């Protein structure tokens, strides 16, 4: 059983109840944001639990790192809402809820009877957030999807990787987490609308819409008649040099966003002779001669050890960064100074750390009040709050309508 971590400073969503019917990443991440901001988030799980509970390895003391990454500040209730008794329980939860968030297979919740029309009649103040892969209209609307599929479909994969190499996805849940962020922002907007109208609304967003937002500039480029962007590795279409360059013992990322910075870069690497070379003088020329410029600069940067080049570029005020691995990031002093990594007491994982919501309020991060819950950890508590007696709860468990963590079940 997880225990409260600290006495929280109430967030703006304190007092709001969010019902999250979810799996994987998008809706769980959005629900976690709402929980971080103070909402009571009740996560409805099927008997097997959220898929991410079994996305392992990697695991930490047997607990899935994927699940722990997206499910703090929540209660877990295992409920089969397709049964008559389970449906009654979900109705009771939704009747007084403020927000419903779900990212189930398209149409699954409506098939169980929970359409927007029914939900709005049941609870006119309810804000219903429905998340999908491809959007809610069009020929692919009913098609299930995962983050890498939408990275491929949206063209992100076509722009990722080295020129002439194989397509590559961005190796984080870019679209899932982005869609969760947009959902959380949409809830804040919907709450303000409800303040004005007294009514909830139906919010819909999708991984595809998030992807289209991330590729705003390339899309507008196509509208302007430009060709589809090609893969440039770590490069950027409109600026050269911009990307990773070799050193004698590693790589360094350099960004010379204007001609003044480029001249300072040349001075820092003892390459002033390149300043007047044809194809090197202005940024448009360098973009036109991208491969030549990158190859020649790479020959010069490879003559320096990484640490020496870092010192030289810092002294010349040239934007740069070492190309760190994630373990280097974890140990970095600047990362530690942000306070983003924070311990979170857990009954199984002794030294659990989580990544904070990336914003502070008056210098403080939102409080972490509850570690990611065990499957069904809060079923009994939530049912009791709905007025179910111990005998009724025992019967529901015996019938498989709900499931409770062993130590939480009534004796």
N, C-alpha and C positions, 0 to 999 in steps of 0.2 A: 504494500500500500504506500502511495506517495503521501508526503506530508507538506503542509505549507512551508514556504521558504522564509518569508519575512512578512512583516506587517506592511501591506502595500500602500503606496500613495495613490489614492483613487484616480484612475484614468477617466477620461471623458465618457467612456462607454460603460462605466460602472452602473449596475442596475439593469442593463439590457441583457436579454437572453437570446442567444444565437443557437439554433439547431443546425448542426453540420452533418449532412448525410453524404459521406465522401469516402474516397480511397485515393491512393497514389499521392500526388503532389499539389496540384493546382488549388483545389478547394481546401485541403488541409493547411497549406501555407497561408491562404487568405484567412481562414478561421483562426490560425495562430496569431496573425496580426491583430485581429479583433480581440482575441483574448489578451494579448499584450497591452491593449489599450483599455482593458478593464472589463470587457464583456464576460458574462458567464457563457462559456461555449460547451454545449453538450454534444459530443460526437457520437452519432449513431453508427454502430458497426454490425456487420453480419456475424454469424457464428464463428467463421474463420478469421474475422478481424480484417482491418485495413490491409491491402496487399503489401504495403511497405513493411509490415511486421515480419514478413518473410523475405524481404529483399536483403539477403545476407549470404555470404560475407560481403562487405565488412560488417562485423558485429563487435559489441563491447560487452564483455561478460554475458554473452548470449543474447543481448538486446540489439535489435536492428538499428544501426546508425541512421539509416534512411528514415525510419519511423520517429526516432528521437529528434531528428532535425526539424520536423514540421508539426509536432503535436504537443508542445508544452501548453500550459495554462488552459487545459481542457479537462472535461470529465468524459469517461468512456462508458457508454451504455450499449450492451449487445441486445438487439431487438429485431425480431422477424415481423416487420410491419405488414407482411403479406397475409398473415393469419388474422382472423377476426379480432382476437384479443390484442394482438400486436398493433393492429390498425387503430384500435380504440386508444391505446397508450400514445401512439404518435399524434393522434388528433388532440388528446389532452395536452400534450407538450406544445403543439402548434397553436392551440387556442389562445394561449397567453404569451407566445413568443414574439419577439420583435423582428427577428431575421431568420430566414431559412436559406441555407447555402447547400447546394448539391452539385456534384459533377459525375453523376452516374451515367451509364450508357444512355444515349439519347432516347427519350420517351419512356424510360423505365419507371420513373416516379409517377408520371401521368397514367401509365398502364395500371399502376396500383391504386388509382383513384385520386391521386393528389395533383390535379391540374391547377393551373393558375386561377381559373374561374372558381373552382371549389375552395381553394385556399383563401382567396379574397373574400368569399362569402363567409367562410369560417371565422376569419380574423381580418377585418378590413384594414387594420393597422400593420399587418405583416408585410415585410419587405422580402420578396422571394428572389434570390439570386441563383440563376440557372446557368451553369457553365458547360460548354461543349467543345468539341474539337474544331469543327469546320464552320460553326455558326448555325443559326436556327432556321435559315431558309436556304434554298438552292439544292442542286442535285446531290451534294454530299452531306446534307444536313444530318442525316440519320447514321452517318458512318462513324464508328468509334475511332479514337485516335490517341496517340501518345506523342510526347514532346518531339522525339527525333523524326517521327513521320511528318509532323507539321514543319519542322525545320527543313526537311527535304521538299515538301510540297510548296512552301512559301519562297523557295529560292535561296534561303540562307545557306544551305549546304553547297549550293552551286558557287557561292562566293568564298567559301572557307577552304583553306588548304593552299598548297603551293601551285603555282602556274604549271600546268602540264601534269600535275599529280592527281591522285584520287580525291573525290569529294570527301569532305569531313564535316561532321556535325560539331557545333560548339559543345564541349564536353561537360556542360552543366545543364540543369533543367531550366534553360533560359525562358522558354515559352510558358511552361507550367507555372514557374514562380512569378513571371511577369503578369500572367493572367490572374493569379492570386492577388497580386498587388493592385491591379485595376479593380478587381472585385471589392477589395477593402475600401478603396477610394470611392467606389460607387455606393457602398453602404453609407458612407459619411454624407454623400450628396442626397441619397434617398431619405436619410433621417432628417436632414434640413427641409426637404420637401414635405415630409410628413408633419414637421412642426408647423408648416404653413397651411397644409390642406387637411390634416387629420387622417390621411389615408396612406397606406403603404403603396408600393409599386412593384412592377415585375422587371427585374434587372437581368439582362442577358449579355454574356460576353463569351469569348472563345479564344482558343489558342491561335487560330488563324488571324483573328482581328489583332491580337497582340503582336503576332509576327509582322503583319502589314504595318503596324505602328513602328516597329523597330527598323523596318527597311524603308522608312519614309523618303529619305534622300534618293536611294536607287530607283524607287517607283516614280518619283517626280522626274528623275532623269530619263526614264523610259517615255513618260508623257511628253517630254521635250524633244523626243526623237533620237535620243542617244542609244547606242547598243547596250545589251545586257552586260553588267559588270563581269569581268573575268576574275579568276582567283589570283590573288596577289600575295599569298602568304600573310605576313604581318604588315604588309604595305597598305597605303591609303591612296585612293584614286587621284586625289587632287593635289597631293603634296609629295615631293621627293627632295631629300631623304626623309623617310618616315617608316620605321620598322626595325627589325632585329639585325644586327651586324656582328660578325665574328670578332673575337679577340683571341689572343694567344692561348687563353685557358677558359673560354666560355663565350657567352653572347651578351650584348648590350643593346637595349632599345633606345633609338635616337629619333627625336622629332624636331626637324628644322622647319617650322611653320612659316617662315618668311626669309627673305634674302639676307637680312642682317644676321639672323641666327645662323644661317648657312655659312656666312663669312667667319663668324666666331668659331663654328665647328671646324672649318678648315685650319684656322689658327691653332686650335687645340690639338689637332692631330698632325701638325707640321706639314700641312698640305696646301699652303697658300698659293702654290703654283697652279692649282686647279681652278682658282677663282676666275681667271680669264679664259679658260679653255672652252672651246665651242661646245655648246650643249650643257654647260654647267652654270652659266652666268645668272639666269633668272629661273624662278620656279616653273613657269610654263615650259621653258626649254628642258629643264630637268625631268619634268613629267613626260615629255615627248621622248626623252632618251633614258627612260627609267632603268633599263637593264645595264646600260653602260655606266651610268652614274653609280648605281648600287654596287656593281662589280669593282669599280675603281676605288670607291670608298671602302669597300670590304677588304681590299688588299691593304689599305693604309691602316684600318682599325685592327686588323689581325696582327700587326706588328707590336701591339701594346698588350701588356697584361691587363686583365679586367680591372683590378684595383687601381692601377695607374690611370687607366682611361677614365674611370669614375672620378678621380681627383681632378684630372684635366678638364673634363666637361663641366664639372661643378664650378671650377674657377672661372671658366669662360661663360658661365650662365647659359649653357646649352641644355634644353630639356632632355632628360635621359633617365634610364632606369636599368638596373641589373635585371636579367631575366631569371626570376626566382622560381624555384620549385615550391610546392605547397608547404613542405616541411620547413623550408626557409622562411616562408611567410609566417607560419605559426610561431617561430622563434624571434621574429623581427621586433626590435624595440619600438618602432613607430606603430606597428600593429598593436603591441601591448599598450602603448600610450592611448590608443583610442578607447580602450575598455570594452571593445566589442565582444571579446571572448570572456565569458563569465561562468564561474562554477555554479552548478545546480544540483543540490543534494538529491540523490536517487537511491531507492532501497536496494538495488542490485548493482548499479554501476557506481562504484565508490568515488571515482574522481571525474564524474561527468562534467564536461564543459559544453556550453551552447553558445551560439552566435546571437547577440542581441538584435533587437529591432534597430535599424541603422539611423536612429535619430535620438537626440536628447532633448529634454524639456527642462529649462533652467539648469542645465548642466547634468541632469540625471536621466538615465535610461528608464523606461517603464519597468516596473518591478516584475520579477519572475516569481510567481506565487505557487506554481504547481508543476512538478516534473511530468514528462509524458506518461500518461496513465497506463497501467496494466489493462489487458483486455477485460472489459466488463467491470472494471474497478468501482465504478460509481452507479452501477445499475440499481442496487438496492436503495441507495440514498435517494436517487431521483424518483424511483417508484414510490418510496415512502412519502416523499414531498408531494406526490400527486394524490396521496390519500389511500394507496394500496396497503392493506394490512399485511402482517407477516405471513399469515396463512395464504393470502392471495399471491404474495410474491413467491412463496415456496411452490405453489401450484403452477405459476407461470414458468418457473425454472424447470420443474418436472416435465411440463408439456413442451419444453423447447422453444417457448415464445421469447424468453429472455435468457440471458446467461450472466452470471455474476462471478467475479473473482472468488476463488474458494474461501478465502478468509472473510469475504464480505457477505456470503450467503447466510440467511437466517438459520439458526440452529434447528 
